[in-house]
Amino acid sequence: MTAPEGTPARGWLCRPGFEDLLARELAACGGEARTVAPGLLAGNADARPPAGGWAFAVADYPQLAPFAGESVNALGGALADWLAEALRGETVDAPWPCVFTAVDGVPGLGRRAAAVERAFHEKLARRLGRVARLAVGEAPATPGRARGLFVLLTGFETMFASRDAWLGGQRRMADDPGAPSRSYLKVEEAYGLLGRQPEPGELVCDLGAAPGGWTYSAARRGARVVAVDNGPLKGGALDHPLVEHLRQDAFAFRPRAGQAYDWLFCDLVEEPHHVLRGIVEPWLAGRWCRRFVVVLKFGRTDAVALLQELRAPGGVLAHLAPGALVRHMHHNRDEFTVAGEIR
């Protein structure tokens, strides 16, 4: 078992196919990186993350240590040795994330990662049994910094490992047969960004609700929903006792005088600036909601330029919702999820 040539480098993980956009986001923040595997970029440590974290990065690893080995046991054993040495003088007395993943696009690499993980745990258990028993095989659901072990296989004989990571909060969500559309998964994933979800008795406005995936998501949690859309609701959102369906235009809808919603939902197939000017800005400026989850489509616009607009010091988010997060989530396509609270 040997390490590939080169020293540990800073690395970033994103959805495969979005490497160029992540590289441009990093460059705008003083960094330089190149693609080394599908979804994985490596580069210098100069990139300073914006407030709220990266949009396109699923993870930011301060140091990725490279490994190479011809067999599962060689990879798993050397990783256990490396971790044991790194833990010298460090006390582990609480559960810690121990996450093994594989880059997309390589058939069978996911199974290889699982086999390396088993080999690693077997050797770690022999060397550091108590530490091994405290390992948790999932990353934290909420965004932020985490310390543990994060392993990424890039080939059958190559992998990288890091003790630390900044995690963006993206994660795959489970489907629900009652949801009328797969867009339901986008709002379910977004709750993790805010660290909370609609609660019983709260009031939600869902602009552009049809066919009702987001409306269903809130109503199934006991929240009351005003679903605004000229189109029909379907599935679990149709005729739900907590849902009021208003057949109106989402851009023209306004709350009653003095009314404030606990949540604003919006996932419209519209040009992003039209949504920003027509919905986000008036709703935030009027303080018509307390929290918001909005999807902005960037398929026909410059995604990085849009990102810079959203992060601009004089923009509506910085002024009225300074903690708002902008992410390219697991269930997003060519779009950002923007989630935050109005202060």
N, C-alpha and C positions, 0 to 999 in steps of 0.2 A: 504494500500500500504506500503510495507516494502522493504528495501534493503536486498539482500542475505548476508549471513555471509561473512566476509572478507572485506578488505579495497581496494580502487582503486589500480589497478596494471597496468603496462605497457602492451600494447597489440599490436599484429600484425595480419593483415588480408592478406590471400593469396588465390589463387585458391584452392578449395577443391581437395584433392588428392596429393597436394604438400607440406603438412604440415611438413613432415620429412625433406625435402630439405631446407625449410625455417629454421627449427630448427637447422640444421647443419650450415647454413649460419650465423645464429645468434651466434652459439657456436664458430665459427671461429673468431668472432669479440668480444668475451668476454661475451656473453649473455647466458642465460639459460631460456628456455621456454617450456611449455607443451601445448598440444592441449586441448582446453576446449569446442570447438564446431567445426563443419566442416569448415575448412578454418581459424579458429580463434585460435591464440596462446596467452598465457599470461605468463609473467615471470618477471624477475628482470629488473632493469633499467640500467644494466651495459653495455649492448651491444652498441658499438659505431659504427654508420653507416659508411660505407666506403665512400670515395669521390664519389659523383654521386648518393648515396643512395642505398637502398637494391635492389637486383635483383628479389627476389621471393615475396616480400611484396607489396601488393596493397596499404596498409596504415600502418603507425606506429603511434599508439596513446600513448602519454606520460602517460596519466592516463585514465583508463576506469572505470567509476563509475558503479557499478552493481545495477540493479533494479529488483524487482519482484512484480507482481500484478495479481489478478485473472481476471480482466476485462480490456477491451480497455480503458474505461474512467479512471480507476485507474492508468494504466500505463501512459497514455497521461497527466492526471492531475498532477501526481507527477513529471513528467519530466518538465512540465511547471513551477511548483513551484520551482524545483531545479534550473532551468535556471534563473528564476527571481531573486532568491537569489544570484546566481553567478554573475549576472550583476550589483549588487549594486556598485555604484561608477564608473561604466564603461559607457562611452558614445558610443552609436551605431548610427552612422549618415550615414552609407553607406550600400549597399547590402551585406549580409553575407550568407555563405552557411549553409543550414539546410537540412541535408541529412539523410534519413531513408532507411535502407537496411535490408535484412534478409539473414541468412546463407542458403546455398543451402541444398537440400536433405530433407527438411521438407515440405510435401505437405500442401498448404494453408498458409504457414507462410508469403509469400509475401503479400497476401491480409490482413493478420493480421497487418503487418507493415504499410500498407497504412491506415488502420483504426485507428491505434494508432497515426499516423501522423495527421490525421484529428482532433482527439480528442485533441491532443497537441496544434494545431494551434487555435482551438476554445477557449481553456482556455487562451493561451498566448495573443490572441487578446483582451480578456476581461481585462487582467491585464496590458499588455504592447502593446497597439494597434500599435503604430508607429514602434516598434521593429518588431512586427509580419509582418507588411506590407513590410519591407525591406528584409525578408527572401527569399532566392533563393533555390529552391529544387534540385539543381545540384552542384556537386563538381567542383572546377576549373579543366579545361581540361589539363593544363600544370602541370608538376611535381613540388613539393616544399611544403613549409609549408603553412597551412591555419588555420584560426581561425573562429569558428562558432559553429555549433552543429552537431555532427556525432553520429548517433544512429544505433545500430545493434541489431536486435532481434535474439536471439538464441533459443527461444522456445515461446510458446503461452503465457507464464506467466513470461518470463525472457528476459531481454535486458541489454545492456551496452550503456553508453553515454560518450562522450568526447568533451571538448571544443576545443581542438587542435588536429591537425593531420599533419603528413607528408604524402603526396600523391605521389604515384609512377608514375602517368600519364596513367595507364591502363584504357581503357574504351571500351565499346561495340560500334562498328561502324555500320552504316547503309549499307546494301547491295546495289549494283547497277546492274540492269539487263544487262547493257552493258559489265560488267566485265566478262572475259572468265573463271575465277576461283575464288574460295573463298580466295585464297592467297592475292587477292587484298585488303582484309580487314586488313592484317598485315601491309602493307606499309601505308595505310591510318591512322592506329592507330599510327604508328611510327612518323608521322609528328608532333604529339603533343609533343613528347619527345624533338625534336629540336626547337619547337616553330616556325617552318616555313615549307613551302612546295615548290615544283618546281613551277617556275613562267614562264610566256610566254617569249620565247626567250632563256631560259636556255637549257643547253645540258646535257642529261642524258645517262649513259651507263648502260644497264640492262643485267647483265651476268647470263646466264641460264634463259632467259626470258620466254620461252614457258610454258604455252599457252598464256601468255601475260598480266596477271593481273596487275603486277607492271608497265609494259610499258603503258598500258591503263590509269592507274592512273596518270602518268606524262603527257601523251599526251592530256588528257582531260583538263588539266590545261594550255595547250598552250606550253609546253616544247617540244623540239625536242629530240627524243629518238633513240639511236642506240641499237637495241635489238639483243643480241648475243646468238644464240642457234641453234643447228642442227635440232631441232624439229619445228613443224609448230606453227604459231600464230593463235589465234581464236578470235571470238567475236569482241569487239570494238577495239582490237589491230590489227586485220587483215586488211591490205590495208589502214591503217590510213595515211593521208597525212604527218603527222609529224613523222612517224616511218620509220626507215631504218632497215630492217631485214637482218642480216648477219648470214649465216649458217656456223658458226665456233664453235670451242671448246672454252668454257668460260675460261678455264685455260690457253689456248695458246694465247688468244686475248691480244693485246697490243695497246695503242693509238699511233697515228702517232707522230713523233718527234716534240716536242714543243706543242703538243695538251694537253689540260687539260679539263676535264669534270666538270661541276658544281655539278653533283651527280653521285655516284656509287650505283647501286642497285645490290643485290645478294641474292638469295634464292635458294640454291642448295641442293638437297638430297645427301649430301656427308658427310664423316667423318669430324668433325669440324676442326681438326688440318690440314687436307688437304686443307680446305678452307682458314685457317689462313695463312699457308705457301705459298700456291699457288696463292692466290688472295689478301687477306687483306694486308699482309706485303709488297709485291711489289707495290701495288697501293698506299699505304700510303707513303712508302719510296721514291717512284718516284714522289710523289705529282701529280699523274695523275688525281686526283679529289679534289674537295674542301669540299664536304660533302659526307657522306656514310650512307647507311642503309643495314646492312648485317644480315642474319639469320644464326645461328649456331645450328645444331641439336645435342642434347646431349643424345638421346635415348639409345645409345650403349656405352656411356662413363660416367665417374663420373662427374655429373653436377657441384658439388661444387668445385672439383679439377679444372675443366675447368674455373669456375668463378674466382678462385684464380689466374690462369694463366693470364686471361684477365686483372685482376687488379694489376698484379705484377709491382712494381716500375720500373723495367728494361724492361718491355714489350713494344711492338710496340705501343699500345694505349697510355700508359703513356708518351712515348717519343714524338710521333708525333700528337696525338689527345688527350691531357690530359683531356679534358672535356667530353670525350665519355661516353655514358650511356649504361649500360647493364641491360636489363629487361626481365623478363618472362611476356609477355604481355597477354592481355585478349584473343587475337586471336592466340597466340602461342600454340603449343602442347608441345612436349618434345623438346623445343628449346628456345634459347635466341634471342632477337633482340638487335643488337649492332648499335648504331647511334651516329654520332659525326661530328665534323668539323676538318679539318687539319689546324694547325697553322703554 
